[in-house]
Amino acid sequence: MTPQHIFNPKSKTHWVNGAGMAVSAALLVLPGLQGSITPEAFPWILAGITATNHILRSVTTSSITAK
């Protein structure tokens, strides 16, 4: 598996997922940030991320290797 298979900078889906991972990691390792997002907001954020991924997948017309 090449690094481009892990993260392809031309892939919008990779960017959305990378941003989600970065925010999640920041909330885990930086305790001061944990109170900045309320527990009530987490399901909405998760729904937004998954909806965005679904939309991106629906509009994708070429394979990741073609990029």
PQR file of N, CA, C, O and H, with PARSE charges and radii, in Angstrom:
ATOM      1  N   MET A   1       0.850  -1.177   0.000 -0.4000 1.5000
ATOM      2  CA  MET A   1       0.000   0.000   0.000 -0.0000 2.0000
ATOM      3  C   MET A   1       0.897   1.242   0.000  0.5500 1.7000
ATOM      4  O   MET A   1       1.784   1.381   0.842 -0.5500 1.4000
ATOM      5  N   THR A   2       0.655   2.126  -0.941 -0.4000 1.5000
ATOM      6  CA  THR A   2       1.466   3.336  -1.055 -0.0000 2.0000
ATOM      7  C   THR A   2       0.874   4.453  -0.194  0.5500 1.7000
ATOM      8  O   THR A   2      -0.303   4.395   0.162 -0.5500 1.4000
ATOM      9  H   THR A   2      -0.066   2.014  -1.625  0.4000 1.0000
ATOM     10  N   PRO A   3       1.671   5.465   0.145 -0.5600 1.5000
ATOM     11  CA  PRO A   3       1.143   6.584   0.936  0.2800 2.0000
ATOM     12  C   PRO A   3      -0.063   7.264   0.270  0.5500 1.7000
ATOM     13  O   PRO A   3      -0.940   7.785   0.959 -0.5500 1.4000
ATOM     14  N   GLN A   4      -0.104   7.258  -1.064 -0.4000 1.5000
ATOM     15  CA  GLN A   4      -1.231   7.895  -1.746 -0.0000 2.0000
ATOM     16  C   GLN A   4      -2.526   7.102  -1.540  0.5500 1.7000
ATOM     17  O   GLN A   4      -3.612   7.675  -1.630 -0.5500 1.4000
ATOM     18  H   GLN A   4       0.608   6.835  -1.624  0.4000 1.0000
ATOM     19  N   HIS A   5      -2.432   5.800  -1.266 -0.4000 1.5000
ATOM     20  CA  HIS A   5      -3.625   5.025  -0.948 -0.0000 2.0000
ATOM     21  C   HIS A   5      -4.146   5.384   0.439  0.5500 1.7000
ATOM     22  O   HIS A   5      -5.345   5.274   0.696 -0.5500 1.4000
ATOM     23  H   HIS A   5      -1.550   5.335  -1.193  0.4000 1.0000
ATOM     24  N   ILE A   6      -3.269   5.808   1.323 -0.4000 1.5000
ATOM     25  CA  ILE A   6      -3.666   6.187   2.675 -0.0000 2.0000
ATOM     26  C   ILE A   6      -4.270   7.585   2.682  0.5500 1.7000
ATOM     27  O   ILE A   6      -5.310   7.807   3.302 -0.5500 1.4000
ATOM     28  H   ILE A   6      -2.295   5.898   1.113  0.4000 1.0000
ATOM     29  N   PHE A   7      -3.634   8.523   2.003 -0.4000 1.5000
ATOM     30  CA  PHE A   7      -4.178   9.879   1.896 -0.0000 2.0000
ATOM     31  C   PHE A   7      -3.843  10.438   0.522  0.5500 1.7000
ATOM     32  O   PHE A   7      -2.680  10.676   0.197 -0.5500 1.4000
ATOM     33  H   PHE A   7      -2.789   8.343   1.499  0.4000 1.0000
ATOM     34  N   ASN A   8      -4.878  10.639  -0.272 -0.4000 1.5000
ATOM     35  CA  ASN A   8      -4.711  11.216  -1.597 -0.0000 2.0000
ATOM     36  C   ASN A   8      -5.166  12.666  -1.530  0.5500 1.7000
ATOM     37  O   ASN A   8      -6.357  12.913  -1.343 -0.5500 1.4000
ATOM     38  H   ASN A   8      -5.822  10.445  -0.007  0.4000 1.0000
ATOM     39  N   PRO A   9      -4.265  13.639  -1.675 -0.5600 1.5000
ATOM     40  CA  PRO A   9      -4.632  15.051  -1.533  0.2800 2.0000
ATOM     41  C   PRO A   9      -5.654  15.526  -2.561  0.5500 1.7000
ATOM     42  O   PRO A   9      -6.229  16.602  -2.398 -0.5500 1.4000
ATOM     43  N   LYS A  10      -5.891  14.752  -3.610 -0.4000 1.5000
ATOM     44  CA  LYS A  10      -6.892  15.132  -4.611 -0.0000 2.0000
ATOM     45  C   LYS A  10      -8.291  14.626  -4.249  0.5500 1.7000
ATOM     46  O   LYS A  10      -9.263  14.958  -4.927 -0.5500 1.4000
ATOM     47  H   LYS A  10      -5.424  13.878  -3.742  0.4000 1.0000
ATOM     48  N   SER A  11      -8.396  13.829  -3.186 -0.4000 1.5000
ATOM     49  CA  SER A  11      -9.667  13.227  -2.793 -0.0000 2.0000
ATOM     50  C   SER A  11     -10.378  14.078  -1.745  0.5500 1.7000
ATOM     51  O   SER A  11      -9.857  14.275  -0.647 -0.5500 1.4000
ATOM     52  H   SER A  11      -7.605  13.559  -2.636  0.4000 1.0000
ATOM     53  N   LYS A  12     -11.558  14.578  -2.075 -0.4000 1.5000
ATOM     54  CA  LYS A  12     -12.348  15.363  -1.117 -0.0000 2.0000
ATOM     55  C   LYS A  12     -12.766  14.500   0.077  0.5500 1.7000
ATOM     56  O   LYS A  12     -12.811  14.981   1.209 -0.5500 1.4000
ATOM     57  H   LYS A  12     -11.982  14.417  -2.967  0.4000 1.0000
ATOM     58  N   THR A  13     -13.068  13.233  -0.180 -0.4000 1.5000
ATOM     59  CA  THR A  13     -13.451  12.326   0.895 -0.0000 2.0000
ATOM     60  C   THR A  13     -12.300  12.142   1.880  0.5500 1.7000
ATOM     61  O   THR A  13     -12.519  12.107   3.091 -0.5500 1.4000
ATOM     62  H   THR A  13     -13.031  12.842  -1.100  0.4000 1.0000
ATOM     63  N   HIS A  14     -11.087  12.026   1.372 -0.4000 1.5000
ATOM     64  CA  HIS A  14      -9.930  11.900   2.263 -0.0000 2.0000
ATOM     65  C   HIS A  14      -9.764  13.162   3.108  0.5500 1.7000
ATOM     66  O   HIS A  14      -9.435  13.070   4.291 -0.5500 1.4000
ATOM     67  H   HIS A  14     -10.909  12.054   0.388  0.4000 1.0000
ATOM     68  N   TRP A  15      -9.985  14.332   2.523 -0.4000 1.5000
ATOM     69  CA  TRP A  15      -9.870  15.584   3.272 -0.0000 2.0000
ATOM     70  C   TRP A  15     -10.910  15.658   4.394  0.5500 1.7000
ATOM     71  O   TRP A  15     -10.580  16.043   5.515 -0.5500 1.4000
ATOM     72  H   TRP A  15     -10.252  14.408   1.563  0.4000 1.0000
ATOM     73  N   VAL A  16     -12.165  15.292   4.100 -0.4000 1.5000
ATOM     74  CA  VAL A  16     -13.218  15.331   5.123 -0.0000 2.0000
ATOM     75  C   VAL A  16     -12.891  14.363   6.252  0.5500 1.7000
ATOM     76  O   VAL A  16     -12.992  14.714   7.427 -0.5500 1.4000
ATOM     77  H   VAL A  16     -12.433  14.979   3.188  0.4000 1.0000
ATOM     78  N   ASN A  17     -12.496  13.140   5.890 -0.4000 1.5000
ATOM     79  CA  ASN A  17     -12.160  12.159   6.917 -0.0000 2.0000
ATOM     80  C   ASN A  17     -10.907  12.561   7.700  0.5500 1.7000
ATOM     81  O   ASN A  17     -10.839  12.350   8.910 -0.5500 1.4000
ATOM     82  H   ASN A  17     -12.413  12.855   4.936  0.4000 1.0000
ATOM     83  N   GLY A  18      -9.933  13.130   7.023 -0.4000 1.5000
ATOM     84  CA  GLY A  18      -8.724  13.596   7.712 -0.0000 2.0000
ATOM     85  C   GLY A  18      -9.034  14.705   8.708  0.5500 1.7000
ATOM     86  O   GLY A  18      -8.487  14.726   9.811 -0.5500 1.4000
ATOM     87  H   GLY A  18      -9.988  13.301   6.040  0.4000 1.0000
ATOM     88  N   ALA A  19      -9.909  15.623   8.319 -0.4000 1.5000
ATOM     89  CA  ALA A  19     -10.303  16.700   9.234 -0.0000 2.0000
ATOM     90  C   ALA A  19     -11.046  16.129  10.439  0.5500 1.7000
ATOM     91  O   ALA A  19     -10.825  16.563  11.570 -0.5500 1.4000
ATOM     92  H   ALA A  19     -10.353  15.605   7.423  0.4000 1.0000
ATOM     93  N   GLY A  20     -11.920  15.165  10.200 -0.4000 1.5000
ATOM     94  CA  GLY A  20     -12.633  14.523  11.312 -0.0000 2.0000
ATOM     95  C   GLY A  20     -11.689  13.813  12.265  0.5500 1.7000
ATOM     96  O   GLY A  20     -11.856  13.879  13.482 -0.5500 1.4000
ATOM     97  H   GLY A  20     -12.099  14.813   9.282  0.4000 1.0000
ATOM     98  N   MET A  21     -10.701  13.136  11.707 -0.4000 1.5000
ATOM     99  CA  MET A  21      -9.708  12.463  12.553 -0.0000 2.0000
ATOM    100  C   MET A  21      -8.886  13.471  13.346  0.5500 1.7000
ATOM    101  O   MET A  21      -8.595  13.249  14.521 -0.5500 1.4000
ATOM    102  H   MET A  21     -10.565  13.082  10.718  0.4000 1.0000
ATOM    103  N   ALA A  22      -8.511  14.577  12.711 -0.4000 1.5000
ATOM    104  CA  ALA A  22      -7.700  15.590  13.395 -0.0000 2.0000
ATOM    105  C   ALA A  22      -8.464  16.205  14.564  0.5500 1.7000
ATOM    106  O   ALA A  22      -7.907  16.376  15.648 -0.5500 1.4000
ATOM    107  H   ALA A  22      -8.748  14.758  11.756  0.4000 1.0000
ATOM    108  N   VAL A  23      -9.730  16.534  14.351 -0.4000 1.5000
ATOM    109  CA  VAL A  23     -10.545  17.104  15.431 -0.0000 2.0000
ATOM    110  C   VAL A  23     -10.717  16.082  16.544  0.5500 1.7000
ATOM    111  O   VAL A  23     -10.580  16.424  17.719 -0.5500 1.4000
ATOM    112  H   VAL A  23     -10.183  16.395  13.470  0.4000 1.0000
ATOM    113  N   SER A  24     -11.015  14.835  16.197 -0.4000 1.5000
ATOM    114  CA  SER A  24     -11.177  13.784  17.209 -0.0000 2.0000
ATOM    115  C   SER A  24      -9.903  13.582  18.018  0.5500 1.7000
ATOM    116  O   SER A  24      -9.951  13.464  19.242 -0.5500 1.4000
ATOM    117  H   SER A  24     -11.126  14.557  15.243  0.4000 1.0000
ATOM    118  N   ALA A  25      -8.766  13.543  17.334 -0.4000 1.5000
ATOM    119  CA  ALA A  25      -7.491  13.358  18.021 -0.0000 2.0000
ATOM    120  C   ALA A  25      -7.190  14.538  18.940  0.5500 1.7000
ATOM    121  O   ALA A  25      -6.702  14.354  20.055 -0.5500 1.4000
ATOM    122  H   ALA A  25      -8.728  13.639  16.339  0.4000 1.0000
ATOM    123  N   ALA A  26      -7.482  15.745  18.470 -0.4000 1.5000
ATOM    124  CA  ALA A  26      -7.242  16.931  19.304 -0.0000 2.0000
ATOM    125  C   ALA A  26      -8.086  16.883  20.567  0.5500 1.7000
ATOM    126  O   ALA A  26      -7.607  17.230  21.647 -0.5500 1.4000
ATOM    127  H   ALA A  26      -7.879  15.894  17.564  0.4000 1.0000
ATOM    128  N   LEU A  27      -9.340  16.457  20.443 -0.4000 1.5000
ATOM    129  CA  LEU A  27     -10.211  16.361  21.619 -0.0000 2.0000
ATOM    130  C   LEU A  27      -9.729  15.295  22.590  0.5500 1.7000
ATOM    131  O   LEU A  27      -9.926  15.418  23.799 -0.5500 1.4000
ATOM    132  H   LEU A  27      -9.729  16.176  19.566  0.4000 1.0000
ATOM    133  N   LEU A  28      -9.100  14.251  22.069 -0.4000 1.5000
ATOM    134  CA  LEU A  28      -8.606  13.182  22.937 -0.0000 2.0000
ATOM    135  C   LEU A  28      -7.331  13.575  23.672  0.5500 1.7000
ATOM    136  O   LEU A  28      -7.189  13.289  24.861 -0.5500 1.4000
ATOM    137  H   LEU A  28      -8.939  14.150  21.087  0.4000 1.0000
ATOM    138  N   VAL A  29      -6.408  14.224  22.979 -0.4000 1.5000
ATOM    139  CA  VAL A  29      -5.096  14.476  23.577 -0.0000 2.0000
ATOM    140  C   VAL A  29      -4.962  15.852  24.228  0.5500 1.7000
ATOM    141  O   VAL A  29      -4.000  16.097  24.957 -0.5500 1.4000
ATOM    142  H   VAL A  29      -6.523  14.456  22.014  0.4000 1.0000
ATOM    143  N   LEU A  30      -5.899  16.738  23.978 -0.4000 1.5000
ATOM    144  CA  LEU A  30      -5.850  18.073  24.592 -0.0000 2.0000
ATOM    145  C   LEU A  30      -7.062  18.239  25.508  0.5500 1.7000
ATOM    146  O   LEU A  30      -8.120  18.676  25.056 -0.5500 1.4000
ATOM    147  H   LEU A  30      -6.680  16.539  23.386  0.4000 1.0000
ATOM    148  N   PRO A  31      -6.919  17.896  26.787 -0.5600 1.5000
ATOM    149  CA  PRO A  31      -8.061  17.922  27.710  0.2800 2.0000
ATOM    150  C   PRO A  31      -8.775  19.271  27.770  0.5500 1.7000
ATOM    151  O   PRO A  31      -9.980  19.318  28.019 -0.5500 1.4000
ATOM    152  N   GLY A  32      -8.054  20.359  27.547 -0.4000 1.5000
ATOM    153  CA  GLY A  32      -8.676  21.683  27.588 -0.0000 2.0000
ATOM    154  C   GLY A  32      -9.725  21.887  26.506  0.5500 1.7000
ATOM    155  O   GLY A  32     -10.605  22.736  26.652 -0.5500 1.4000
ATOM    156  H   GLY A  32      -7.076  20.321  27.344  0.4000 1.0000
ATOM    157  N   LEU A  33      -9.646  21.129  25.432 -0.4000 1.5000
ATOM    158  CA  LEU A  33     -10.620  21.247  24.342 -0.0000 2.0000
ATOM    159  C   LEU A  33     -11.880  20.424  24.570  0.5500 1.7000
ATOM    160  O   LEU A  33     -12.891  20.649  23.904 -0.5500 1.4000
ATOM    161  H   LEU A  33      -8.932  20.439  25.313  0.4000 1.0000
ATOM    162  N   GLN A  34     -11.837  19.483  25.491 -0.4000 1.5000
ATOM    163  CA  GLN A  34     -12.953  18.559  25.652 -0.0000 2.0000
ATOM    164  C   GLN A  34     -14.252  19.260  26.029  0.5500 1.7000
ATOM    165  O   GLN A  34     -15.327  18.774  25.678 -0.5500 1.4000
ATOM    166  H   GLN A  34     -11.016  19.300  26.032  0.4000 1.0000
ATOM    167  N   GLY A  35     -14.187  20.365  26.717 -0.4000 1.5000
ATOM    168  CA  GLY A  35     -15.406  21.087  27.079 -0.0000 2.0000
ATOM    169  C   GLY A  35     -15.897  22.030  25.998  0.5500 1.7000
ATOM    170  O   GLY A  35     -16.960  22.634  26.142 -0.5500 1.4000
ATOM    171  H   GLY A  35     -13.314  20.760  27.003  0.4000 1.0000
ATOM    172  N   SER A  36     -15.143  22.168  24.918 -0.4000 1.5000
ATOM    173  CA  SER A  36     -15.517  23.133  23.882 -0.0000 2.0000
ATOM    174  C   SER A  36     -16.657  22.635  22.994  0.5500 1.7000
ATOM    175  O   SER A  36     -17.318  23.438  22.336 -0.5500 1.4000
ATOM    176  H   SER A  36     -14.279  21.678  24.800  0.4000 1.0000
ATOM    177  N   ILE A  37     -16.892  21.351  22.967 -0.4000 1.5000
ATOM    178  CA  ILE A  37     -18.022  20.787  22.221 -0.0000 2.0000
ATOM    179  C   ILE A  37     -18.905  20.053  23.223  0.5500 1.7000
ATOM    180  O   ILE A  37     -18.450  19.155  23.931 -0.5500 1.4000
ATOM    181  H   ILE A  37     -16.355  20.698  23.501  0.4000 1.0000
ATOM    182  N   THR A  38     -20.164  20.447  23.269 -0.4000 1.5000
ATOM    183  CA  THR A  38     -21.073  19.835  24.245 -0.0000 2.0000
ATOM    184  C   THR A  38     -21.422  18.406  23.832  0.5500 1.7000
ATOM    185  O   THR A  38     -21.410  18.078  22.645 -0.5500 1.4000
ATOM    186  H   THR A  38     -20.534  21.176  22.694  0.4000 1.0000
ATOM    187  N   PRO A  39     -21.731  17.562  24.811 -0.5600 1.5000
ATOM    188  CA  PRO A  39     -22.122  16.184  24.481  0.2800 2.0000
ATOM    189  C   PRO A  39     -23.350  16.129  23.561  0.5500 1.7000
ATOM    190  O   PRO A  39     -23.491  15.198  22.768 -0.5500 1.4000
ATOM    191  N   GLU A  40     -24.217  17.104  23.667 -0.4000 1.5000
ATOM    192  CA  GLU A  40     -25.403  17.140  22.804 -0.0000 2.0000
ATOM    193  C   GLU A  40     -25.039  17.396  21.343  0.5500 1.7000
ATOM    194  O   GLU A  40     -25.784  17.016  20.440 -0.5500 1.4000
ATOM    195  H   GLU A  40     -24.103  17.860  24.311  0.4000 1.0000
ATOM    196  N   ALA A  41     -23.892  18.042  21.111 -0.4000 1.5000
ATOM    197  CA  ALA A  41     -23.488  18.380  19.747 -0.0000 2.0000
ATOM    198  C   ALA A  41     -22.834  17.208  19.023  0.5500 1.7000
ATOM    199  O   ALA A  41     -22.842  17.161  17.793 -0.5500 1.4000
ATOM    200  H   ALA A  41     -23.287  18.351  21.845  0.4000 1.0000
ATOM    201  N   PHE A  42     -22.268  16.262  19.771 -0.4000 1.5000
ATOM    202  CA  PHE A  42     -21.546  15.159  19.134 -0.0000 2.0000
ATOM    203  C   PHE A  42     -22.395  14.365  18.137  0.5500 1.7000
ATOM    204  O   PHE A  42     -21.915  14.089  17.037 -0.5500 1.4000
ATOM    205  H   PHE A  42     -22.262  16.300  20.771  0.4000 1.0000
ATOM    206  N   PRO A  43     -23.643  13.981  18.473 -0.5600 1.5000
ATOM    207  CA  PRO A  43     -24.431  13.243  17.463  0.2800 2.0000
ATOM    208  C   PRO A  43     -24.670  14.057  16.188  0.5500 1.7000
ATOM    209  O   PRO A  43     -24.693  13.495  15.093 -0.5500 1.4000
ATOM    210  N   TRP A  44     -24.847  15.363  16.318 -0.4000 1.5000
ATOM    211  CA  TRP A  44     -25.066  16.217  15.148 -0.0000 2.0000
ATOM    212  C   TRP A  44     -23.800  16.326  14.303  0.5500 1.7000
ATOM    213  O   TRP A  44     -23.855  16.322  13.073 -0.5500 1.4000
ATOM    214  H   TRP A  44     -24.828  15.821  17.207  0.4000 1.0000
ATOM    215  N   ILE A  45     -22.674  16.422  14.976 -0.4000 1.5000
ATOM    216  CA  ILE A  45     -21.389  16.476  14.258 -0.0000 2.0000
ATOM    217  C   ILE A  45     -21.154  15.164  13.521  0.5500 1.7000
ATOM    218  O   ILE A  45     -20.757  15.162  12.356 -0.5500 1.4000
ATOM    219  H   ILE A  45     -22.629  16.425  15.975  0.4000 1.0000
ATOM    220  N   LEU A  46     -21.400  14.045  14.205 -0.4000 1.5000
ATOM    221  CA  LEU A  46     -21.236  12.739  13.578 -0.0000 2.0000
ATOM    222  C   LEU A  46     -22.185  12.590  12.380  0.5500 1.7000
ATOM    223  O   LEU A  46     -21.791  12.082  11.330 -0.5500 1.4000
ATOM    224  H   LEU A  46     -21.722  14.046  15.152  0.4000 1.0000
ATOM    225  N   ALA A  47     -23.425  13.034  12.545 -0.4000 1.5000
ATOM    226  CA  ALA A  47     -24.389  12.970  11.441 -0.0000 2.0000
ATOM    227  C   ALA A  47     -23.918  13.824  10.264  0.5500 1.7000
ATOM    228  O   ALA A  47     -24.065  13.426   9.108 -0.5500 1.4000
ATOM    229  H   ALA A  47     -23.745  13.447  13.398  0.4000 1.0000
ATOM    230  N   GLY A  48     -23.356  14.984  10.554 -0.4000 1.5000
ATOM    231  CA  GLY A  48     -22.850  15.850   9.487 -0.0000 2.0000
ATOM    232  C   GLY A  48     -21.681  15.238   8.740  0.5500 1.7000
ATOM    233  O   GLY A  48     -21.604  15.319   7.514 -0.5500 1.4000
ATOM    234  H   GLY A  48     -23.236  15.306  11.492  0.4000 1.0000
ATOM    235  N   ILE A  49     -20.772  14.626   9.483 -0.4000 1.5000
ATOM    236  CA  ILE A  49     -19.615  13.985   8.846 -0.0000 2.0000
ATOM    237  C   ILE A  49     -20.060  12.815   7.978  0.5500 1.7000
ATOM    238  O   ILE A  49     -19.604  12.671   6.844 -0.5500 1.4000
ATOM    239  H   ILE A  49     -20.834  14.560  10.479  0.4000 1.0000
ATOM    240  N   THR A  50     -20.949  11.980   8.509 -0.4000 1.5000
ATOM    241  CA  THR A  50     -21.383  10.821   7.730 -0.0000 2.0000
ATOM    242  C   THR A  50     -22.225  11.240   6.524  0.5500 1.7000
ATOM    243  O   THR A  50     -22.126  10.623   5.464 -0.5500 1.4000
ATOM    244  H   THR A  50     -21.319  12.097   9.431  0.4000 1.0000
ATOM    245  N   ALA A  51     -23.048  12.275   6.669 -0.4000 1.5000
ATOM    246  CA  ALA A  51     -23.823  12.778   5.528 -0.0000 2.0000
ATOM    247  C   ALA A  51     -22.895  13.330   4.455  0.5500 1.7000
ATOM    248  O   ALA A  51     -23.108  13.093   3.267 -0.5500 1.4000
ATOM    249  H   ALA A  51     -23.128  12.777   7.530  0.4000 1.0000
ATOM    250  N   THR A  52     -21.868  14.063   4.866 -0.4000 1.5000
ATOM    251  CA  THR A  52     -20.900  14.604   3.913 -0.0000 2.0000
ATOM    252  C   THR A  52     -20.185  13.476   3.173  0.5500 1.7000
ATOM    253  O   THR A  52     -20.001  13.546   1.958 -0.5500 1.4000
ATOM    254  H   THR A  52     -21.695  14.256   5.832  0.4000 1.0000
ATOM    255  N   ASN A  53     -19.784  12.439   3.906 -0.4000 1.5000
ATOM    256  CA  ASN A  53     -19.134  11.288   3.272 -0.0000 2.0000
ATOM    257  C   ASN A  53     -20.074  10.595   2.287  0.5500 1.7000
ATOM    258  O   ASN A  53     -19.652  10.175   1.210 -0.5500 1.4000
ATOM    259  H   ASN A  53     -19.934  12.383   4.893  0.4000 1.0000
ATOM    260  N   HIS A  54     -21.329  10.478   2.654 -0.4000 1.5000
ATOM    261  CA  HIS A  54     -22.306   9.841   1.766 -0.0000 2.0000
ATOM    262  C   HIS A  54     -22.479  10.661   0.481  0.5500 1.7000
ATOM    263  O   HIS A  54     -22.517  10.105  -0.616 -0.5500 1.4000
ATOM    264  H   HIS A  54     -21.673  10.819   3.529  0.4000 1.0000
ATOM    265  N   ILE A  55     -22.580  11.962   0.626 -0.4000 1.5000
ATOM    266  CA  ILE A  55     -22.731  12.838  -0.543 -0.0000 2.0000
ATOM    267  C   ILE A  55     -21.492  12.755  -1.427  0.5500 1.7000
ATOM    268  O   ILE A  55     -21.606  12.622  -2.645 -0.5500 1.4000
ATOM    269  H   ILE A  55     -22.549  12.414   1.518  0.4000 1.0000
ATOM    270  N   LEU A  56     -20.312  12.833  -0.821 -0.4000 1.5000
ATOM    271  CA  LEU A  56     -19.081  12.740  -1.603 -0.0000 2.0000
ATOM    272  C   LEU A  56     -18.990  11.409  -2.336  0.5500 1.7000
ATOM    273  O   LEU A  56     -18.563  11.359  -3.490 -0.5500 1.4000
ATOM    274  H   LEU A  56     -20.219  12.941   0.169  0.4000 1.0000
ATOM    275  N   ARG A  57     -19.387  10.339  -1.673 -0.4000 1.5000
ATOM    276  CA  ARG A  57     -19.340   9.026  -2.320 -0.0000 2.0000
ATOM    277  C   ARG A  57     -20.326   8.969  -3.478  0.5500 1.7000
ATOM    278  O   ARG A  57     -20.044   8.346  -4.503 -0.5500 1.4000
ATOM    279  H   ARG A  57     -19.734  10.379  -0.736  0.4000 1.0000
ATOM    280  N   SER A  58     -21.468   9.607  -3.326 -0.4000 1.5000
ATOM    281  CA  SER A  58     -22.489   9.594  -4.373 -0.0000 2.0000
ATOM    282  C   SER A  58     -22.064  10.369  -5.614  0.5500 1.7000
ATOM    283  O   SER A  58     -22.439  10.008  -6.729 -0.5500 1.4000
ATOM    284  H   SER A  58     -21.696  10.112  -2.494  0.4000 1.0000
ATOM    285  N   VAL A  59     -21.293  11.421  -5.432 -0.4000 1.5000
ATOM    286  CA  VAL A  59     -20.886  12.233  -6.578 -0.0000 2.0000
ATOM    287  C   VAL A  59     -19.544  11.803  -7.166  0.5500 1.7000
ATOM    288  O   VAL A  59     -19.101  12.359  -8.171 -0.5500 1.4000
ATOM    289  H   VAL A  59     -20.988  11.715  -4.526  0.4000 1.0000
ATOM    290  N   THR A  60     -18.906  10.830  -6.554 -0.4000 1.5000
ATOM    291  CA  THR A  60     -17.627  10.345  -7.059 -0.0000 2.0000
ATOM    292  C   THR A  60     -17.848   9.545  -8.337  0.5500 1.7000
ATOM    293  O   THR A  60     -18.661   8.621  -8.375 -0.5500 1.4000
ATOM    294  H   THR A  60     -19.266  10.379  -5.737  0.4000 1.0000
ATOM    295  N   THR A  61     -17.111   9.913  -9.382 -0.4000 1.5000
ATOM    296  CA  THR A  61     -17.273   9.218 -10.654 -0.0000 2.0000
ATOM    297  C   THR A  61     -16.033   8.430 -11.054  0.5500 1.7000
ATOM    298  O   THR A  61     -16.104   7.572 -11.935 -0.5500 1.4000
ATOM    299  H   THR A  61     -16.450  10.663  -9.351  0.4000 1.0000
ATOM    300  N   SER A  62     -14.902   8.708 -10.422 -0.4000 1.5000
ATOM    301  CA  SER A  62     -13.678   7.996 -10.792 -0.0000 2.0000
ATOM    302  C   SER A  62     -13.081   7.333  -9.558  0.5500 1.7000
ATOM    303  O   SER A  62     -13.367   7.721  -8.426 -0.5500 1.4000
ATOM    304  H   SER A  62     -14.844   9.405  -9.707  0.4000 1.0000
ATOM    305  N   SER A  63     -12.254   6.336  -9.797 -0.4000 1.5000
ATOM    306  CA  SER A  63     -11.631   5.620  -8.677 -0.0000 2.0000
ATOM    307  C   SER A  63     -10.529   6.461  -8.058  0.5500 1.7000
ATOM    308  O   SER A  63     -10.044   7.411  -8.671 -0.5500 1.4000
ATOM    309  H   SER A  63     -12.022   6.021 -10.717  0.4000 1.0000
ATOM    310  N   ILE A  64     -10.143   6.116  -6.865 -0.4000 1.5000
ATOM    311  CA  ILE A  64      -9.095   6.838  -6.152 -0.0000 2.0000
ATOM    312  C   ILE A  64      -7.756   6.692  -6.888  0.5500 1.7000
ATOM    313  O   ILE A  64      -6.929   7.602  -6.845 -0.5500 1.4000
ATOM    314  H   ILE A  64     -10.538   5.344  -6.366  0.4000 1.0000
ATOM    315  N   THR A  65      -7.543   5.582  -7.547 -0.4000 1.5000
ATOM    316  CA  THR A  65      -6.280   5.384  -8.265 -0.0000 2.0000
ATOM    317  C   THR A  65      -6.218   6.210  -9.540  0.5500 1.7000
ATOM    318  O   THR A  65      -5.130   6.451 -10.064 -0.5500 1.4000
ATOM    319  H   THR A  65      -8.216   4.843  -7.582  0.4000 1.0000
ATOM    320  N   ALA A  66      -7.358   6.647 -10.047 -0.4000 1.5000
ATOM    321  CA  ALA A  66      -7.384   7.470 -11.261 -0.0000 2.0000
ATOM    322  C   ALA A  66      -7.007   8.920 -10.972  0.5500 1.7000
ATOM    323  O   ALA A  66      -6.752   9.695 -11.893 -0.5500 1.4000
ATOM    324  H   ALA A  66      -8.242   6.451  -9.621  0.4000 1.0000
ATOM    325  N   LYS A  67      -6.974   9.281  -9.700 -0.4000 1.5000
ATOM    326  CA  LYS A  67      -6.672  10.677  -9.341 -0.0000 2.0000
ATOM    327  C   LYS A  67      -5.227  10.861  -9.237  0.5500 1.7000
ATOM    328  O   LYS A  67      -4.765  11.964  -8.944 -0.5500 1.4000
ATOM    329  H   LYS A  67      -7.182   8.652  -8.951  0.4000 1.0000
TER
END
